[in-house]
Amino acid sequence: MPRTGDRRDIIKDCVENVVTMPKLKSRKAAAKRFRRSGSGKIMRRKAFKNHLLQHKNANRRSRLSKIAVVSEEDAPNVELMLPYL
């Protein structure tokens, strides 16, 4: 039976030799703008709702307040920016 000191050295050598994959970084700007829906689609805000709202009618402002689905063409680019979304 090996001494406990030997066992610790073996475990230490094994831990030092383990290579882990690096974590992927997400784009913070994209992380603030996109969310995943319950069905797995990527959701975004609509544009043109930040300022100059006095000349836009109520129906238009209400429509712009809703969440939109990212188009199928743009979804792969968003998924590259957010690997853990």
Stockholm file with secondary structure:
# STOCKHOLM 1.0

chainA/1-85         MPRTGDRRDIIKDCVENVVTMPKLKSRKAAAKRFRRSGSGKIMRRKAFKNHLLQHKNANRRSRLSKIAVVSEEDAPNVELMLPYL
#=GR chainA/1-85 SS CCCHHHHHHHHHHHHHHCCCCCCCCCCHHHHTTCEECTTSCEEEECSSCSSCCTTSCHHHHHHHHSEEECCTTTHHHHHHHCTTC
#=GC SS_cons        CCCHHHHHHHHHHHHHHCCCCCCCCCCHHHHTTCEECTTSCEEEECSSCSSCCTTSCHHHHHHHHSEEECCTTTHHHHHHHCTTC
//
